Every structure is written in C-alpha cells, then in structure tokens.
Amino acid sequence: MTDNTPEENWYIVKQASEQCKVMSAEEFEALSETDATEVALRETWGPFKAKNQAIAKRVGLIRAGKCKPVS
C-alpha cells in the first residue's frame, strides 16, 4: 500500500528568546511571508524530512550552545 500524502519538511528557527522552535514548512513559509526581514536575521536550520530529525538536531544545537533549552 502506498502513501500518497506529500512529504512535509521541518525547519528549526531561533527565536528572539534564543530558544529554537521546530516548525513545519507551512508555518515557516507563513512566518517568512509576514516578516521576511526578521526571519532573514534569525538563524534557521533545515529542511528536515521528518519532525524527529528536526527535534534531534535541535537537541544537538542546545548541547552546542546555539540555542537555549525550554525552561
């Protein structure tokens, strides 16, 4: 049985609070459309093919000191 659902990409976006948020491609594009200049100034990583890959990368970014953990 084949799954015909389109693949969804995931992104990590560093927030002003220094925390990194995992976003779907849809959320990321909506954010980019509303404030393209602000998004361009933020650090972003991706796209990742699966949400769990993006989460694993986020954990690595926290360990590397690039992002603050959620408190």
SEVEX-430768 format. One record per residue: x, y, z of N, C-alpha, C, O in turn. Coordinates in steps of 0.001 Angstrom, whole numbers, plus 500000, padded with zeros to 6 digits. Example, Ala and Ser with C-alpha at 12.3 -4.5 7.8 and 13.67 -1.06 7.14 Angstrom:
residues 2
513190494310507800512300495500507800513200496700507800514236496681508465 512850497750507080513670498940507140512900500030507870513409501138508039 
end
This chain:
residues 71
500847498810500000500000500000500000500885501245500000501796501358500820 500627502160499101501443503369499004500752504531499698499526504641499722 501575505377500250501066506560500933501233507749500000502359508116499663 500133508355499580500184509450498620500206510828499270500037511831498576 500408510904500577500471512199501227501795512865500890502829512199500850 501777514166500649503022514848500308503967514888501511503538514954502663 505250514846501209506229514922502284506213516332502860506126517317502126 506298516412504166506331517708504819507729517936505362508288517078506044 508281519081505062509594519437505581509447520179506894508414520789507171 510495520118507694510520520751509004511737521650509102512785521346508533 511606522740509810512676523718509987512855524019511464511943523820512267 514041524501511812514314524993513158514603526477513011515431526875512192 513921527297513805514091528742513747514454529235515144513764528941516120 515545529988515222515966530556516503515111531779516801515041532708515997 514468531772517950513584532858518358514392533983519009515575533807519300 513767535119519234514422536250519896514845535875521322515786536453521867 514145534906521921514453534463523284515652533512523325516006532994524384 516281533285522145517425532369522000517002530893522016517852530011521890 515715530620522168515224529247522092514926528926520637514555529810519865 515087527669520263514843527245518893513513526506518820513208525655519654 512739526848517813511413526268517634511399525414516381511894525827515333 510828524220516492510652523341515344509343523747514668508296523812515313 509412524019513356508235524464512609508049523622511358509014523178510737 506801523415511007506514522749509737506832523739508611506963524939508851 506954523232507400507236524093506255506136525140506090506405526284505725 504910524741506359503774525660506246503912526826507232503709527982506859 504258526524508488504451527571509499505640528467509123505583529689509261 506710527835508650507918528566508278507632529535507131508078530682507167 506894529085506115506560529945504986505647531092505412505800532218504938 504702530811506305503805531856506797504597532902507575504336534099507457 505561532449508369506404533362509127507255534202508179507422535405508383 507783533568507157508606534272506176507806535337505426508326536411505124 506548535038505131505706535982504398505331537179505255505242538295504745 505110536969506543504680538069507405505821539018507734505618540231507794 507017538483507947508144539346508306509441538765507759510241538205508508 509644538898506471510802538313505790512123538862506318513102538121506404 512170540150506674513425540731507163513830540141508496515002539834508718 512866539982509379513170539426510702513618537970510591514550537556511280 512971537200509740513336535795509556514743535702508962515514534818509335 515077536597508052516411536583507431517499536843508464518618536352508317 517188537605509503518172537912510540518321536780511549519323536716512261 517340535890511619517387534772512566518156533607511959518230533448510741 518723532800512844519365531582512370518294530534512116517368530369512910 518429529836511012517497528758510676518278527542510218519376527658509674 517702526386510444518286525123510009517189524314509332516038524336509767 517539523613508285516572522764507608516647522979506121517460523778505657 515844522307505375514705521486505805515124520074506214516119519530505733 514340519512507106514477518127507533513251517374507037512147517918507021 513444516128506635512351515328506063511354514850507115510193514595506794 511790514725508357510905514226509410511037515105510651512100515663510928 509948515215511382509942516046512584510945515525513604511600516315514284 511074514198513719512011513667514713513456514001514361514290514127515259 513772514148513075515120514582512676515363516028513120516445516363513603 514359516868512953514479518272513366514628518374514879515405519190515375 513889517553515609513984517564517071515369517114517517515949517696518434 515902516078516870517242515592517212518291516677516934519222516851517720 518146517396515834519069518485515508518959519593516536519971520165516942 517736519903516966517510520942517981518218520581519277518820521442519918 518148519311519668518839518851520875520345519083520709521014519545521634 520869518762519529522285518998519260522647520468519322523718520821519817 521773521331518828522019522769518880522022523288520319522797524179520663 521156522726521145521132523098522558522424522669523227523025523441523974 522856521441522964524110520930523550525312521730523074526276521898523820 525267522225521841526384523002521286526350524463521739527270525227521447 525290524848522450525180526225522939524606527194521927524638528403522157 524085526708520817523491527582519803522083528023520175521623529078519737 521394527214520987520029527503521418519925527260522922520654526449523493 519006527981523537518739527755524956517637526725525103516714526691524289 517715525877526133516642524910526353515379525590526856515438526671527443 514249524959526627512972525470527131512958525265528634513211524160529115 512666526321529376512681526193530841511317525972531420511176525847532637 
end
